[in-house]
Amino acid sequence: MILLDGKSLAKDLQEKIKKDVATLAAKGVIPSLAVILVGSDPASQTYVNMKAKACKNVGITSILHEMPQNISQADLLNMINNLNANANLDGILVQLPLPSHINTYAVLESVAPQKDVDGFHTQNSGKLFSGISGFVPATPLGVMSLLSHYNIALQGKDVCIIGASNIVGKPLAALMLNAGATISVCHIHTRDLGFYTRNADIICVAVGKPNLITRDMVKQGAIVVDIGITRLESGKIVGDVDFDSVAPLCSYITPVPGGVGPMTIASLLQNTLKSAEARADRM
Ligand code: GUN
């Protein structure tokens, strides 16, 4: 069993990004990212802080816009319009989830597609589903980079993705399909999850339910990518896989923490750099 060490790979990627950011800065382009956080959800605050810290580490300017929970949709859209028009800004990220009085779709659609470093605008998701280059959401992009780094080929593989969100499951399915894998996307209404997982060469699980994947659901030699993150009452961070019992069966498995999480952050930095490079090319 080999651990898919996202922490180590993300560190190497950040070093490379840092160099590329410095090259751009020497040309007068400082990559910059606006992060919008609405309300005070503790998990969202943690994620936003991690993103800001990573930006700082590589020399990307990040500007946090903390908005009250009761901000109106009109005010939020107006703010995003102003950020869209700011020629020195490369990325705009709206941390999700948004409060229920706000139409998330309308907000994500208001971000200029060329600044949509989260890849959530339908113009970018449409490109992804058509196999055309655009911004790809950070978590699925991080999973692909991690598998690629370990030379894990996808062509012809049977992949089971559990979780069908717009943020992870659906874009990951598109990426893996584009890479030649056969994909089953399972979700809350799937009647027999084990039927799909037991057949899979690669299992990717992004649900947020500790111990959802148990030993009896995994075939010998499978590759397991655990995208779930749950903080237990004890403070321990765990994924969706019963790691201790499943890991011995696997050819490769991600740890939690230290697997996909750090890759997500590195991918966001990559997307912001890519946007800044496009700006430099236009100058
Ligand atoms: N909430 C959970 N995951 C994400 C993410 O990748 N991006 C944003 N903006 N919000 C999230």
Residues whose N, C-alpha, C, O or C-beta is under 5 A from the ligand:
A	BS01	GUN	V94 Q95 L96 P97 D118
